[in-house]
Structure formats: C-alpha cells, structure tokens
Amino acid sequence: MIDAEGRHETILKIEALHKTFGPVVAVDGVTLEIRRNEFFALLGPSGCGKTTLLRMLAGFETPSGGAIWLSGQDIAPLPPEKRPLNLMFQSYALFPHMTVRQNLSYGLEMERLPKSEVRKRVDETLATTDLTALADRKPDQLSGGQKQRVALARALVKRPKVLLLDEPLGALDKKLREKMQLELKRLQHEAGITFVIVTHDQEEALVMADRMAILKDGKLLQVGTPEEIYEAPQDRFVANFIGIMNFIAGDIDRDGTFSTDGYSFALPAKRPPGAATIAVRPEVIRLSKGADGISGTISAIAYHGLDRVLHVATKVSDAPVQVRVTAEEGRHFAPGQPVGLLVDPAKCHVF
C-alpha cells in the first residue's frame, strides 16, 4: 500500500548484501527495503558494518555478493558518478577557495547544465537551507553549523533520489548537534528525498529516523520505527544498545511467575520455567520506601533538570538498577537510603 506521498513505496532494495576484507566479514547477508521519502537510520556500534554498507550503496566499495536495487534498477555494477544518489561526508569536504554559491554550482556545471538552470537550482536550494545571506562567503568564514548546511545543500542541489549521510553531525558540539538534528529532519521533509544516515548515536537516530536498522558484527538484528525498537527489542543486544535498560536476574516457575529476591509477579506471556533475565526501562520502575519490591540501596543520584536518575544497588543485578523519576519526586530520596523496586509486568521483556 502506498500513501499520498509514496512513503510505503520501496525505492532502495538491498538483497543479501555481503562484503569481506580478506578473512574479515564486514557485512553479512543484509537484506533491507527503504521507502521513498523516508528518513532511515543505520545504527550500531563501531565496527558493526554500517559505514561499509553505506559505501557499497554509494559505489565506493564493491559488494562481495548480493544486489542493490534503486527504483528497480540494479546499481551494483555502476560507478559512483553514475548512481542517482549522493554521499555527504562527516568532514563536509567543501572547496575552501570557492564561495558557498560556487560550491553548490560546481557539480551542476560539471554536468554541463545551462547557466540559467544552474542559477535557478542553486537559488532554490540556498533558500531551502537558509543560506541565501551566506552565498558569497567562503568556508573559512562560516561556523560549524553553517558548513554542515552548505555540505547538505551541495548534496541536495543535484536532486538525488537518495541522499546518504555518514555521521553528518559528528563534528558538531552537543547543543548545535541537537539543533541540526531537527534541521536535517525539516530539510528532508521539504526536499522530499529519501535520507539514509549512518550514526552510532542512539538518541540521534531516535529523534530523526522514521525507521532504523540495528546492526552488529555485520548482521542485521532488527528493523522498525524508533518506538518499535525502543519498546519491543527483539534481543538483549538491541535492548541494551537503544536507550538505558536494566537487566534483573531471577527464575520463572511453572505457572509463569517471575521471582527474584523475594519479589514475584506474573508475566503477561507464558514462558518456559527456569532461570531468566528480565529487561526493564528506568522510567517504568516505581520506588517504594517500604519492604515492597526488590530490595536495594540508593548508591547515587544524577540530576537531569526535569528528572533525576537514581542508581540503586541490588543483589539481582551486576550493575546498579537505574530508575528515572521526576525532579520533584527525586527530592525525597538520598544516597544510602534503602528502597524497594516495583516492576510493571506489562512493560518488562524476558530474555
């Protein structure tokens, strides 16, 4: 099914893509479908294969096996300059001796487009990216955020079907990075182009992506919306990689009841009996000052403005269990204080 903007139409199809460097398997049989006008994130730790995958899409690496289809065309045999997509590098790679306008015009002039068409497309892209006032400046006269926008504009002006972005915000400080996350999302929506971004920053992917793919050791572990992956991780690695997750050891009996440290509750779905670990997010654990719940002692409190994260030492977890509460609620607790942890059975995952 395709909606009014074509968002459910597949534009980029990756089939059993494989890449080896000698004995090292960098990408291991990845199959993906990316939709038209979608902001798609490739997410994973360093060395998971996400940048190698992006470079194969761009044509800078040759696949060891598999296929890449763009709008029904097999682009794997095509060199980078023949592919209707663009790659924006983290370093931006702007021409230092050229103005912003000249940086945008250069690629179009190399395609031998008429001067009137070049000027029209450059003017439109400058306006979309709020760079019109900076058109006559050179890169050394721009801030980090402005350079990032110029690099993006230079990629957009060629009107690619897909724009590939390799850690595009990695060189920015935290405050500017957060601002540019929203800016990228806005520009992607206005340009109507499919964005595929590589990042190792979970928060960045959660903020920007319509859907994301989690990779580890070259393998694809899970694909879904940020909400699906955050709320329903399919394995322990994904659960631990996206956001903060607490892991609590215990046992499941024949009735499907999970027990740990004298605290028990019925699981929402039947599980085989035996030793098990539940995973639960900090925001769905409630605190008790009495004897209810899993016994623990507050070891530290981290203040985050609107909320506080309490670190609670227990017998059932190797690391302190993290509990997120409002800043006001957090005022009533202090390090060294004994507490009980109450888990919402509907919000826990069993691994």
Helices and strands as residue ranges (DSSP letters): E 10-21, E 24-35, E 39-43, H 50-58, E 65-70, E 73-74, G 80-82, E 85-88, H 100-110, H 115-128, G 132-134, G 139-141, H 144-156, E 162-166, H 174-191, E 194-199, H 202-208, E 211-216, E 219-224, H 226-231, H 236-241, E 246-252, E 257-260, E 263-266, E 274-280, G 282-284, E 285-288, E 294-303, E 307-314, E 321-326, H 327-330, E 338-343, G 345-347, E 349-350
